[in-house]
Every structure is written in C-alpha cells, then in structure tokens.
C-alpha cells in the first residue's frame, strides 16, 4: 500500500455493509437444478465445483458499484436507452438514484441494490483479476458489467474452457453452425453406421442409443466364465410398462419384463426362475462363481488373468420408422437382447480400426500418470477420491475406450482438425471434449432413471463392471452424444451473444429480454502459476474461488480431457506440449506429490501475496471459500493477515458446488471480503475479547430482528464481524505477555459465538431435515452457535455414518431402536419431544394404537409446536394428526 494512504480514506463497498443472501439463495436453488436454462454458457464443458453464475453476478454487483458517477443502468431489451424510472430526468439524475441505492445497503437491509440485479448495469474503469479462474464463472459474470477481466489458471483445460466461454460472445452463431454442418456431412454417416441394430418389430434397422456390456472373468477354481453382475437390472419400465422392470435373464440372456426386480421372478422367454437382485458380485469387490461357489477378489483376478473379457448383453434402441408408423412408445424405444448382427457390426468396426493407421494419430497414446485418483496405493497419505485404476488393467488413456469408440472419436477429431478457422475449430473441439464425459467405457447406466451416467458422477476414476457404450454421434434420443453436446455449445454461444437474466418476483421466475452487452468483450486469459504473475497495483478487484485443501485434485481429473484436447492444441499453445497437466505446482494437498496440509497452507499464503501485489491500494479481494472448521478458518485468517489483508466481511451462501457422491469434503460456502491494510494497533486479549463479544451479540441481535436467516448463516456473519475486529490488531494481540496467533483467536471466537445460545438438538435436526442433501458437514455448520454438538446428535442416533451418511428419521432402524429402548425402559423422563413424535409416527405407519401414548404423555404447546415444524419441513402432516385426530389415533 502506498505510504501515507490511510485505510479509512477508501470507499466502503456495498458488500462490506451487507449482502442479500436470501435473494441469492432463492435464485441459486433454482439455477442449481436448471443450469442449462439459466446460464447455458456454463454447460458447454465440464469443470468441477463450478460456482453458480447468480452468486458471482450478485458478488460483482455488490463489489463493482462504488462510484455512482461511473455507473449506467439500462433496461434489458431497450438498446442504448438509459433506464427510466430513476428520477424525473433519468439521463441526468440516474447517478443520484444509484447513489441512494448504494447508501441504503446495510447489514440489516441489504436489498436496495438488488433492484439492479436484473438490469443491464455498466461500470466504467474497472479491471478484474481471477488468478484461480477454473471454470471462469467470475470472469464471465464481471464482463457482463463492462469490466475488463483478466483470468489465469495453471491448468490448461481450465484455460481452454474459460477462453472459449469469453470468446463465445464474439463468435458468429451462423458461422459456427456452418462448421458443425461441415463436420456432420464429413463423418456423421460413417460413425452412425456402426450404431445400428435389427429392429425387434420388423425387418429394418433401428438406432442404437446405448450398448450394455459386462466384464467377465474365469473362475480361478473351476474355470467357469463369471459375468460380473451386481444384479440383473437393466432399466425401469417406461410408458405402457412403467409399473415393471427390464431385467436380464441369467439363463437364456433375454431382456424380460418383471414386476419387481428385488423378488423372485420368471423369465417370459424361457420360464427360468431367478431373483434379479442376486448377481455374481458381492461387497468388498469379490465375485461369486455361480457354478462352484468360489469367491475371489475381482482386482486380483484381473491382474492374474492379464485383464478381462467384455460381452455385449443388452441394447437400448430407438426406431424412427416405427415411431413414424404410429407404434406405441414402448415398441419404438426400448430394450432388447443383442443379435448376431450386432456382434458382427462391432467386429467390423474393430477391423476398420485395426487398419486405420492415419486415424491413430488422433488418439492419445499416453500412459496414465500414477496419481491419487489413478494409483493411490503407491502413495502414503489421505485425500478424497482415492483409487487405483492401474490395478484394474488400465495403462493408457486409450484403454478407457473400446475399438468402436476409438474409431468414431478419431474420425470425429480428424474432421474437426480440417476446419480452417481457429476459433470455430476450437469450439467444435470443446464440444468433442465435453462429449467424452459420456463416451468411454468408464460410464454406466442408472436403471432407476433410464439414463447414462457420466464418468465423473463420483469425484474419481471408478471403472464400472457393467460399462455402457454410448452412440458417439447420437440419434434422436440419448444423453451425452456429440450432437447433443453440440446443441449445448450452440446455446452457450447464443447466450453469450445476448445474455439474459432470470430473477424471482413474488415467488415467480421471470426472464429478462437480452442484454446488449455481450460476454467477454474486454477479456484475456493466461495459463500460468499465479505466483509467477507480474502484476503490480493494477486491479480494482480480485474475484476468485481458490482451491480448498484436497477437495478436488483438478490436475488429475482434467488429464482425462487434456490428452484429447492436446491432440489439436499442442501445435498452437506451449502449455499443451507436456503429456499431462501441471501437478507439482498446483496449490492443493496431494499425497501423490507428497504435499500435505501444511504445504497447501504455505502455498496458498504465497498466492495471497501475489494477489496483494496485483491489487490497487484501495482494491478489494472477494472470494468464495469452502468452510469446514475452526482450524481451517484460523489458517485462512492467518494467511490473509500475514500478507497484509484485513477481513472486512463474510457472507454465507447456499450455492451449488456439485455434490459428489464420493470425496465431498465440505458443503458450506462462504464469501470472504478482504482489503489491503497497513494500520494495525496493539491490543490486549482482554479488551479485544470484550469488543468481539459485543460485536457478536450486536450482530446476532440485528440479524435476528431484521432478517430471516438460519442459525448457521447468522453464525457465519457473526464470525465475519469478529474477524474484522481481530484483523485490526493481527500480530499485536497479547495474552499473558504472549502474542496470540490467528488460530488461537478463531478458537476463542467460536466459543464466544456459542455462548448463551438457546438453540438445541431438535432445532438442528429440523434444519437438517430442511437441507436438500444433508451431510456431516451440515451438522458441523448447523451446530455452531448452538447448545447442540455433533456428538449429541450421534448419541441420540439422529444420524449415523455406518453405511454412508443417514439421518435418524422415524423410519431409520438405528433411530427406532434408540427410541424403543427408552420407551420400554424405565420411564418417559428419558424421552425428548422429538423421540415421542417419531415413536408415534412409526406406530401410526404400522397401524398400531397411538392414543394411549398421547393420553399418557399429554400434549403441551412445545410438543404441538415441534409437531407442526416437523410437518412443515417434511410435508408429512401425520406428525400433527397423531396428536389430535381421533379417526387417526384410535385403532
């Protein structure tokens, strides 16, 4: 910071005074479920843990607007016209009105500025940096305000994805459509000829949507061929058969409809009796030989037999001819067993691939790099997503595909390479790369929802034992095909040219007309280590989403896309020359690089130092952070303060961060705002503690009286206010003659916030029921600032983690056992109101009498109030009915 510039002279940003998390979350809840409709630009290509656009638009709105004289507001759809309605003379007085909106933002009522969220807002003279740009959401959203945006990422895949998002607004849609049609005319027929199957209704061909394969091994005891089926489900019945299930008959191999895949069934073709849920694979990764009963480890057998065999066992088809002729839906789109013609077609593709020497130049001949997601047993340490695909027979990236897929993908990539225009070629490469999510033998099928799963449904490389082969080019139906991904890329480019905004008014969602400001007009991106950037005193705002410990090892996952993108991009960009993405310099805790949490914290601090240097003296740093516990908060606060920042605000957001089935470390997102500072004064812990205590209590009181926020959200904002108090004295807080560290202060702040709280176990459990996808991290979050602890909830069996995370709802076996033990034990004094209501709910479900218990316990206001809350949050009014409806309670 320049000498003599005092912190108090800088303008306070709206986000430092307040942030409308209620409004943001209202949109985020909807956008998280429908990204394709809200912001299709972010569905053009996969990136992990991508922030929702509405979050970064809101953060941009509340950080970029600090000077009303440099703000212009336009009504979307009204080209060039200044927004009417802000004063009698909009052209001359709009600045005054924006100033009024800015002045009215505070912690208790931050929504005045929210009026501009759906408006076409332009800000002059703002330059934004995101040094950890990842999927580029921050840059895309800031560019819509007319700011100059600069992005950087160490990962070449992130660089390429963000580059194309920012270039989409300057790309002509018709020219892009012409490039796609050129590729379609060149290779579509060549590819789709290999995805035909005899129609089961007549003597013509139908389109293959998906080929279902199963891995097979020889029994080590008797030599019998063992197909690795966990069960024999294929897919739920649809249309006229939506009350049935498609299953594979293990005896004759036909696809047959049954009433219940979990019960004994009879094959409609051969009459064989079997239970579809009983396959040949058991827990622990072992097969069970159906001939001799031998059990053996699948991984061990694969290594001993030098691989496995694959057998085509089912096909999902669509017949356009039968559709046009008026047959019912279950006839023209359904499941069938493969025929000899299907096997011959695959062999024909294999032979063509064997003879196609030129096409092999388009397939990455690159070894899979040993890493935590690919060979975790080679390393010591721990992190989410550990796997060892090298032990399952995968050595090169090309091993993840069958020969027909390699033939189709290489033809497609060769055709894309022929395009002369660099920009158009790169967009079709982006489309190709995105289609790899669904076009390898690393994907499976979700039988309950009748759709393919993508390779990253878990945050790792998890080889399926029943892989699914997609139709690479695509047919009328199907997920993840190249033609389907093309539609997503095209819509993303259309949106970038004329972005719109969706907002909620009176509970209804509305979409604005197109904005006249396209995305990415003033933008640039680099591929580098942010610690090597040479910016100094240049940016008004750094808006970013830094890495979090070991949550996602981007470099390892992105290699899957990188090796294919590299086939075309290595000629043009030096960062695509290596055979893998940079890993050693990634700021993340990774056992495969012998980088632990301490190294991560040290490197993140170095990153903050570079950010501090790049910022202007009065600039701001705003970033999202995955909050876990007091330890991580302490490390973060220490790193920020040590390099010359003070935390000026924190705001919780319930933004989507892609829920990973495996490897999710946290689920609680926070916006942190920090500013450069030089003014720090000494303080005793005794005096600072009083200031922090008063700040926490005042903040809580103001929020409880003026806003409808959860206890956890209020706790986060309390912490932010307390951190701001501490930041003024970092490195100069003394207790008993010793300087306190940020970690020590954070621990104390936690204790202060928890004091005098009247929120208990039942309140926390209600909030968990109201969470869309509750996890253990939500328990940590919701318990903070309350009288409840995670241990309290576990002791009461309100959650358990024995077989994945489960809530102790009324129908949970462990929770029922806990309640019944107390009910049948020595008295009602051991039963909480929650125990009683869940006990009554269970008895009602079983048709057992409940009125005698209601009479025995009595119904007071507390019990009735809790029953109402349970009914509201679950949508199950049985909780209230069992307390007062004689028709229900008297059996």
Rosetta blueprint (number, residue, H / E / L):
1 X L
2 X L
3 X L
4 X L
5 X L
6 X L
7 X H
8 X H
9 X H
10 X L
11 X L
12 X L
13 X L
14 X H
15 X H
16 X H
17 X H
18 X L
19 X L
20 X L
21 X H
22 X H
23 X H
24 X H
25 X H
26 X H
27 X H
28 X H
29 X H
30 X H
31 X H
32 X L
33 X L
34 X L
35 X H
36 X H
37 X H
38 X H
39 X L
40 X H
41 X H
42 X H
43 X H
44 X L
45 X L
46 X L
47 X L
48 X L
49 X L
50 X L
51 X L
52 X L
53 X H
54 X H
55 X H
56 X H
57 X H
58 X H
59 X H
60 X H
61 X H
62 X H
63 X H
64 X H
65 X L
66 X L
67 X L
68 X H
69 X H
70 X H
71 X E
72 X E
73 X E
74 X E
75 X L
76 X L
77 X L
78 X L
79 X L
80 X L
81 X L
82 X E
83 X L
84 X L
85 X L
86 X L
87 X L
88 X L
89 X L
90 X H
91 X H
92 X H
93 X H
94 X H
95 X H
96 X H
97 X H
98 X H
99 X H
100 X H
101 X H
102 X H
103 X H
104 X L
105 X L
106 X L
107 X L
108 X L
109 X L
110 X L
111 X L
112 X L
113 X H
114 X H
115 X H
116 X H
117 X L
118 X L
119 X L
120 X E
121 X E
122 X E
123 X E
124 X L
125 X L
126 X L
127 X E
128 X E
129 X E
130 X E
131 X L
132 X L
133 X L
134 X L
135 X L
136 X L
137 X H
138 X H
139 X H
140 X H
141 X H
142 X H
143 X H
144 X L
145 X L
146 X L
147 X L
148 X E
149 X E
150 X E
151 X E
152 X E
153 X E
154 X L
155 X L
156 X H
157 X H
158 X H
159 X H
160 X H
161 X H
162 X H
163 X H
164 X H
165 X H
166 X H
167 X H
168 X H
169 X L
170 X L
171 X L
172 X L
173 X H
174 X H
175 X H
176 X H
177 X H
178 X H
179 X H
180 X H
181 X H
182 X H
183 X H
184 X H
185 X H
186 X H
187 X H
188 X H
189 X H
190 X H
191 X H
192 X H
193 X L
194 X L
195 X L
196 X E
197 X E
198 X E
199 X L
200 X L
201 X L
202 X L
203 X L
204 X L
205 X E
206 X E
207 X E
208 X E
209 X E
210 X E
211 X E
212 X E
213 X E
214 X E
215 X E
216 X E
217 X E
218 X E
219 X L
220 X L
221 X L
222 X L
223 X L
224 X L
225 X E
226 X E
227 X E
228 X L
229 X L
230 X L
231 X L
232 X L
233 X E
234 X E
235 X E
236 X E
237 X L
238 X L
239 X H
240 X H
241 X H
242 X L
243 X L
244 X L
245 X E
246 X E
247 X E
248 X E
249 X L
250 X L
251 X L
252 X L
253 X L
254 X L
255 X E
256 X E
257 X E
258 X E
259 X L
260 X L
261 X L
262 X L
263 X L
264 X E
265 X E
266 X E
267 X L
268 X L
269 X L
270 X L
271 X L
272 X L
273 X E
274 X E
275 X E
276 X L
277 X L
278 X L
279 X L
280 X L
281 X E
282 X E
283 X L
284 X L
285 X L
286 X E
287 X E
288 X E
289 X L
290 X L
291 X L
292 X L
293 X L
294 X L
295 X E
296 X E
297 X E
298 X H
299 X H
300 X H
301 X H
302 X H
303 X H
304 X H
305 X L
306 X L
307 X L
308 X L
309 X E
310 X E
311 X E
312 X E
313 X E
314 X E
315 X E
316 X E
317 X E
318 X E
319 X L
320 X H
321 X H
322 X H
323 X H
324 X H
325 X L
326 X L
327 X L
328 X L
329 X H
330 X H
331 X H
332 X H
333 X E
334 X E
335 X E
336 X E
337 X L
338 X L
339 X L
340 X H
341 X H
342 X H
343 X H
344 X H
345 X H
346 X H
347 X H
348 X H
349 X H
350 X H
351 X H
352 X H
353 X H
354 X H
355 X H
356 X L
357 X L
358 X L
359 X H
360 X H
361 X H
362 X H
363 X L
364 X L
365 X L
366 X L
367 X E
368 X L
369 X L
370 X L
371 X L
372 X L
373 X L
374 X L
375 X L
376 X H
377 X H
378 X H
379 X L
380 X L
381 X L
382 X L
383 X L
384 X L
385 X L
386 X L
387 X L
388 X L
389 X H
390 X H
391 X H
392 X H
393 X L
394 X L
395 X L
396 X E
397 X H
398 X H
399 X H
400 X H
401 X L
402 X L
403 X H
404 X H
405 X H
406 X H
407 X H
408 X H
409 X H
410 X H
411 X H
412 X H
413 X H
414 X H
415 X H
416 X H
417 X H
418 X L
419 X L
420 X L
421 X L
422 X H
423 X H
424 X H
425 X H
426 X H
427 X H
428 X H
429 X H
430 X H
431 X H
432 X H
433 X H
434 X H
435 X H
436 X L
437 X L
438 X L
439 X L
440 X L
441 X L
442 X L
443 X L
444 X L
445 X E
446 X E
447 X L
448 X L
449 X L
450 X L
451 X E
452 X E
453 X L
454 X L
455 X L
456 X L
457 X L
458 X L
459 X L
460 X L
461 X L
462 X L
463 X L
464 X L
465 X L
466 X L
467 X L
468 X E
469 X E
470 X E
471 X L
472 X L
473 X L
474 X L
475 X L
476 X L
477 X L
478 X L
479 X L
480 X L
481 X L
482 X H
483 X H
484 X H
485 X H
486 X H
487 X H
488 X H
489 X H
490 X H
491 X H
492 X H
493 X H
494 X H
495 X H
496 X H
497 X H
498 X L
499 X L
500 X L
501 X L
502 X E
503 X E
504 X E
505 X E
506 X L
507 X L
508 X E
509 X E
510 X E
511 X E
512 X L
513 X L
514 X L
515 X L
516 X L
517 X L
518 X L
519 X L
520 X L
521 X L
522 X L
523 X E
524 X E
525 X E
526 X E
527 X E
528 X L
529 X L
530 X H
531 X H
532 X H
533 X L
534 X L
535 X L
536 X L
537 X L
538 X L
539 X E
540 X E
541 X E
542 X E
543 X E
544 X E
545 X L
546 X L
547 X L
548 X L
549 X L
550 X L
551 X L
552 X L
553 X L
554 X H
555 X H
556 X H
557 X H
558 X H
559 X H
560 X H
561 X H
562 X H
563 X H
564 X H
565 X H
566 X H
567 X H
568 X H
569 X H
570 X L
571 X L
572 X L
573 X L
574 X H
575 X H
576 X H
577 X L
578 X L
579 X L
580 X L
581 X L
582 X L
583 X L
584 X L
585 X L
586 X L
587 X L
588 X L
589 X L
590 X E
591 X H
592 X H
593 X H
594 X L
595 X E
596 X L
597 X H
598 X H
599 X H
600 X H
601 X H
602 X H
603 X H
604 X H
605 X H
606 X H
607 X H
608 X H
609 X H
610 X H
611 X H
612 X H
613 X H
614 X H
615 X E
616 X E
617 X E
618 X E
619 X E
620 X E
621 X E
622 X E
623 X E
624 X E
625 X E
626 X E
627 X L
628 X L
629 X L
630 X H
631 X H
632 X H
633 X H
634 X H
635 X H
636 X H
637 X H
638 X H
639 X H
640 X H
641 X H
642 X H
643 X L
644 X L
645 X E
646 X E
647 X E
648 X E
649 X E
650 X E
651 X E
652 X E
653 X E
654 X L
655 X L
656 X L
657 X L
658 X L
659 X L
660 X L
661 X L
662 X L
663 X L
664 X L
665 X L
666 X L
667 X L
668 X L
669 X E
670 X E
671 X E
672 X E
673 X E
674 X E
675 X E
676 X E
677 X L
678 X L
679 X L
680 X L
681 X L
682 X L
683 X E
684 X E
685 X H
686 X H
687 X H
688 X H
689 X H
690 X H
691 X H
692 X H
693 X H
694 X H
695 X H
696 X H
697 X H
698 X H
699 X H
700 X H
701 X H
702 X H
703 X H
704 X H
705 X H
706 X H
707 X L
708 X L
709 X L
710 X L
711 X H
712 X H
713 X H
714 X H
715 X H
716 X H
717 X H
718 X H
719 X H
720 X H
721 X H
722 X H
723 X H
724 X H
725 X H
726 X H
727 X H
728 X L
729 X L
730 X L
731 X L
732 X L
733 X E
734 X E
735 X E
736 X L
737 X L
738 X E
739 X E
740 X L
741 X L
742 X H
743 X H
744 X H
745 X H
746 X H
747 X H
748 X H
749 X H
750 X H
751 X H
752 X H
753 X H
754 X H
755 X L
756 X L
757 X L
758 X L
759 X L
760 X L
761 X H
762 X H
763 X H
764 X H
765 X H
766 X H
767 X H
768 X H
769 X H
770 X L
771 X L
772 X L
773 X L
774 X L
775 X L
776 X H
777 X H
778 X H
779 X H
780 X H
781 X H
782 X H
783 X H
784 X L
785 X L
786 X L
787 X L
788 X L
789 X L
790 X H
791 X H
792 X H
793 X H
794 X H
795 X H
796 X L
797 X L
798 X L
799 X E
800 X E
801 X L
802 X L
803 X L
804 X L
805 X L
806 X E
807 X E
808 X L
809 X L
810 X L
811 X L
812 X L
813 X H
814 X H
815 X H
816 X H
817 X H
818 X H
819 X H
820 X H
821 X H
822 X H
823 X H
824 X L
825 X L
826 X L
827 X L
828 X H
829 X H
830 X H
831 X L
832 X L
833 X H
834 X H
835 X H
836 X H
837 X H
838 X H
839 X H
840 X H
841 X H
842 X H
843 X H
844 X H
845 X H
846 X L
847 X L
848 X L
849 X L
850 X L
851 X H
852 X H
853 X H
854 X H
855 X H
856 X H
857 X H
858 X L
859 X L
860 X L
861 X H
862 X H
863 X H
864 X H
865 X H
866 X H
867 X H
868 X H
869 X H
870 X H
871 X H
872 X H
873 X H
874 X H
875 X L
876 X L
877 X L
878 X H
879 X H
880 X H
881 X H
882 X L
883 X L
884 X L
885 X L
886 X H
887 X H
888 X H
889 X H
890 X L
891 X L
